[in-house]
């Protein structure tokens, strides 16, 4: 019985879904279980089988995000975190003192779950488009594009060196999301988009008529760019290293859970 309570205290104390956000609590989709993840054994407890009648904070210590939610929701959420990041319980917790908050990853995980709730509610209302797995793919840190990635956009964007320092909207047509960005940086930005999604420029643009609005993917890319800026401003004080590749990793559709791309 002692091992049961240790496991429960561990698994609950990192849950980060705001109690006031119903949709946020659904975002912790199970990822594949890491071979390195190990947690104390869990035994059955009749109190956890009341399907939400017992609030988590009445059963466990150090509850922040899961206040007011059913205690039985804790174990699946914590298993999802462990699998999605590929880490053992001790990555966020102090062993045998699971309720302690002396490790930074525990605070970071709470922040990340608030971010998941923010994204799904603001940009994908009524849907669970983003989960821990979406950015982490079984690793503690999100991925970044290779420095040797092909320069796809360089073949299509031709720029007079004299225009490199001008705002992009003064050099190119139909610039909306990237107004104010130096025109010389536009090929690098477009190339980053291409490599992040594993596509060439024609995925969003009509070749040789780049300014046209014929493709839905172009509007989606603008929406996603706005989302990235919003996340960086809201959760990172405009200093966050968040980008398209973190979720897409070279695929058009990010994975909600392992091997299951979002729709």
C-alpha positions in Angstrom: 0.0 0.0 0.0 2.9 2.4 0.7 4.2 1.9 -2.9 0.7 2.8 -4.2 0.6 6.1 -2.4 4.1 7.0 -3.5 3.2 6.3 -7.1 0.0 8.4 -6.8 1.8 11.3 -5.2 4.4 11.2 -8.0 1.9 11.0 -10.8 -0.4 13.7 -9.7 1.9 16.4 -8.6 3.1 17.3 -12.1 -0.2 17.4 -13.8 -0.6 20.7 -15.4 -4.0 21.0 -16.9 -5.9 24.0 -15.5 -8.9 22.9 -13.4 -11.0 25.6 -15.1 -10.3 24.2 -18.6 -12.1 21.1 -19.5 -10.5 20.8 -22.9 -7.0 21.1 -21.6 -7.3 18.0 -19.5 -7.9 15.9 -22.6 -4.7 16.9 -24.2 -2.3 14.5 -22.5 -2.5 11.8 -25.2 -0.5 8.6 -24.4 2.7 8.4 -26.2 4.9 5.3 -26.5 6.3 4.2 -23.2 10.0 4.9 -23.0 12.3 2.1 -22.1 14.0 4.4 -19.6 10.8 5.4 -17.8 10.2 3.6 -14.5 7.7 4.5 -11.8 6.7 2.9 -8.5 4.2 0.0 -8.9 0.5 1.1 -8.8 -2.1 -0.9 -6.9 -5.8 -0.6 -7.2 -7.6 1.8 -4.9 -11.4 1.8 -4.7 -11.3 5.5 -4.0 -9.9 6.2 -7.4 -12.7 4.4 -9.1 -15.4 6.9 -8.3 -15.2 8.5 -11.8 -14.6 12.0 -10.7 -16.5 12.1 -7.4 -13.2 12.4 -5.5 -11.3 15.6 -6.3 -7.6 15.1 -6.9 -6.6 17.5 -4.2 -8.5 15.4 -1.6 -6.3 12.4 -2.4 -2.9 13.8 -3.3 -0.5 16.5 -2.2 0.8 19.5 -4.1 -2.1 19.7 -6.6 -2.2 22.9 -8.8 -3.6 22.2 -12.2 -5.8 19.3 -11.4 -7.7 20.9 -8.6 -11.4 20.1 -8.9 -10.8 17.2 -11.3 -11.3 13.6 -10.6 -8.4 11.8 -9.0 -8.7 8.9 -11.4 -7.6 11.1 -14.2 -4.1 11.5 -12.8 -2.4 8.2 -13.7 -3.2 8.2 -17.4 -2.0 11.8 -17.6 1.3 11.1 -15.9 1.9 8.0 -18.0 1.4 10.1 -21.1 4.0 12.7 -19.9 6.5 10.0 -19.2 6.0 8.3 -22.6 5.9 11.6 -24.6 9.1 12.9 -23.1 10.8 9.5 -22.8 11.8 10.1 -19.2 11.4 8.3 -15.9 9.4 9.8 -13.0 12.5 11.1 -11.3 13.1 13.5 -14.2 10.5 15.9 -12.6 10.2 14.4 -9.1 12.3 13.7 -6.1 12.1 10.0 -5.4 10.1 9.1 -2.3 9.2 12.8 -1.9 7.1 13.0 -5.0 5.1 16.1 -3.8 8.2 18.3 -3.6 8.7 21.0 -6.2 12.5 21.3 -6.1 13.1 20.3 -9.7 12.8 22.8 -12.5 11.3 20.2 -15.0 8.3 19.9 -12.7 7.6 23.6 -13.0 8.3 23.6 -16.7 5.9 20.7 -17.3 3.1 22.6 -15.5 3.8 25.6 -17.8 3.8 23.4 -20.8 0.4 21.9 -20.0 -1.0 25.4 -19.6 0.4 26.2 -23.0 -1.2 23.1 -24.5 -4.6 24.2 -23.1 -4.0 27.7 -24.5 -3.2 26.5 -28.0 -6.1 24.0 -28.2 -8.6 26.5 -26.9 -7.6 29.5 -29.0 -6.5 27.9 -32.2 -8.2 24.6 -32.4 -11.5 25.0 -30.4 -13.3 21.7 -29.7 -10.3 19.7 -30.9 -7.3 18.1 -29.4 -4.7 19.0 -32.0 -1.7 19.5 -29.7 -0.3 17.2 -27.0 3.0 16.7 -25.3 4.0 14.2 -28.0 3.3 16.8 -30.8 6.5 18.7 -29.9 8.6 16.1 -28.0 8.3 12.9 -29.9 9.7 10.9 -27.0 12.5 13.3 -26.1 12.8 15.9 -23.3 13.7 18.7 -25.7 11.9 19.5 -29.0 13.8 18.9 -32.2 15.4 21.5 -34.5 16.1 21.3 -38.2 19.5 20.1 -39.4 22.1 22.7 -40.4 22.5 20.7 -43.6 18.9 20.9 -44.7 18.4 21.6 -48.4 17.9 25.2 -49.4 14.7 24.7 -51.3 13.5 28.4 -51.3 16.8 29.7 -52.6 15.9 28.3 -56.0 12.7 30.4 -56.3 13.4 33.7 -54.5 15.7 36.1 -56.4 16.6 39.3 -54.7 18.6 42.3 -55.8 21.4 42.8 -53.1 20.4 46.5 -53.0 16.9 45.5 -51.6 18.2 43.2 -48.9 17.7 45.7 -46.0 14.3 47.0 -47.2 11.1 45.8 -45.4 9.9 42.6 -47.2 6.6 44.3 -48.1 8.4 46.9 -50.2 10.2 44.3 -52.3 7.7 41.4 -52.5 4.0 41.3 -53.2 1.2 40.4 -50.8 3.3 40.3 -47.7 1.1 40.0 -44.6 2.6 38.0 -41.7 6.2 39.0 -42.3 5.8 42.8 -42.7 8.9 44.6 -41.4 11.2 41.6 -41.8 14.2 42.6 -44.0 13.7 41.3 -47.5 17.1 39.6 -47.4 15.8 37.3 -44.7 12.8 36.1 -46.6 14.6 33.3 -48.5 15.8 32.0 -45.1 12.4 32.2 -43.5 10.7 30.4 -46.5 13.4 27.8 -46.5 12.8 27.1 -42.8 9.1 26.6 -43.5 9.9 24.2 -46.4 12.3 22.1 -44.3 10.0 22.1 -41.3 7.1 20.7 -43.2 9.1 18.6 -45.8 7.6 20.4 -48.7 8.7 22.7 -51.6 7.4 26.2 -52.2 4.5 25.0 -54.4 2.8 23.5 -51.3 1.6 27.0 -50.3 2.2 29.0 -53.4 1.4 29.0 -57.1 4.7 28.8 -58.9 5.6 32.1 -60.7 2.5 33.7 -59.2 3.8 33.6 -55.6 1.5 36.4 -54.4 -1.7 34.6 -55.3 -4.1 33.4 -52.6 -5.3 30.2 -54.4 -4.1 27.6 -51.9 -5.5 27.0 -48.4 -2.1 25.9 -47.2 -0.9 29.5 -47.5 -3.7 30.7 -45.1 -3.0 27.9 -42.7 0.7 28.8 -42.7 -0.2 32.3 -41.8 -2.4 31.1 -39.0 0.3 28.9 -37.6 2.9 31.7 -37.8 0.5 33.8 -35.8 0.1 31.0 -33.3 3.9 30.7 -32.9 4.3 34.4 -32.2 1.4 34.2 -29.7 3.0 31.3 -27.8 6.4 33.0 -27.7 4.8 36.3 -26.4 2.5 34.6 -23.9 4.8 31.9 -22.4 8.3 33.0 -23.2 8.4 36.7 -22.9 9.2 37.1 -26.6 12.4 35.0 -26.1 11.3 31.5 -26.8 12.9 29.1 -29.2 9.6 27.9 -30.7 9.2 27.2 -34.4 7.4 25.1 -37.0 9.9 22.3 -36.9 9.3 21.7 -33.2 5.9 20.2 -34.0 6.2 19.1 -37.7 9.7 17.6 -37.8 9.6 17.5 -41.6 6.0 16.3 -41.9 3.0 18.2 -43.3 0.8 17.1 -40.4 2.3 16.9 -36.9 1.7 13.8 -34.9 -0.9 14.0 -32.1 0.3 10.7 -30.7 3.0 8.4 -32.1 2.5 7.5 -35.8 -0.9 9.2 -35.8 -0.8 12.5 -37.7 -3.4 15.1 -36.8 -6.2 15.8 -39.2 
